[in-house]
Amino acid sequence: MANSEMPIGRLAPSELADAEALVAASGWNQVAADWRIFLALGTVHAVRDGARVIATAATLPYGDICAWISMVLVAEAYRRRGLATRLLRQCIDDILAGGRVPVLDATPAGRTVYRQLGFEDAWGFTRLTSGQRTGVLRGTDAAIDVRPIDDAVWPALCAYDAAVFGVDRSTLLARMRGRLPAVNLYATRAGRILGLLLGRDGRTSAHLGPLIAEDDATALALLGRALSSIDGNVYIDVADVKGGARGALEACGFAPQRPFTRMLHGRATGFDDPSRTYAVIGPEFG
């Protein structure tokens, strides 16, 4: 069957092993828990050759405002035959039909393709990877109080996040909260919320994000506490405008792995507050 004739269907929970195999073959970091988020809160489109899933693309709506497109994966033997573009167009059409703005985070190679499909650049971020950490990241403001997130403060943190991200994503954050408990942190000064950090496990690395903070001192206080509690490699997707935080991370052993560009369909202005966005959850979630 030609690629153009393979129907686009929906991924079933019983096919998670195929989806995970696509991730592993591409060297990505997602695990089954990430796929389950898309199955529960969004849509995973899938193309099959016989009984095997050989290509995917996922959408994740955020309220009535926007929806993310991600997890565009094609098995190596089926690449460069138009499957990814077909899946992307399906995602775009579905999102636009629901009255939302399609959003995605693009690698440099993907950015060229997405621009041809009507996406425009908004802002950039860079994945930093820790490899072998050579130093300790320390906060510089002793008045900042960093604490583990508990149920009492959770509603206020979700509201704080919504004000920065531009739309309520508390359902997604709740699913992230239990993945890497030691880095579920928030910061206050004199009782006022200054920032929050979550993290999750991954196939090859722990991933820290979102990181939202009022200033560099708060961001570094949260990161310093989190990094002191976990071992192994760590990914952090740091906004390009946050040069101070990035410099501090690189000084203790982090190095850039790859750049990303946040892109919106038909517009260049996002819904988020870039002044307080230090690190995103990841390109698959925003």
Secondary structure, 3 states (H helix, E strand, C coil): CCHHHCCEEECCHHHHHHHHHHHHHHCCCCCHHHHHHHHHHCEEEEEEECCEEEEEEEEEEECCCEEEEEEEEECHHHCCCCHHHHHHHHHHHHHHHCCCEEEEEECHHHHHHHHHCCEEEEEEEEEEECCCCCCCCCCCCCCCEEEECCCCCHHHHHHHHHHHHCCCCHHHHHHHHCCCHHHCEEEEECCEEEEEEEEECCCCCEEEEEEEECCHHHHHHHHHHHHCCCCCCEEEEEECCCHHHHHHHHHCCCEEEEEEEEEEECECCCCCCCCCEEECCCCCCC
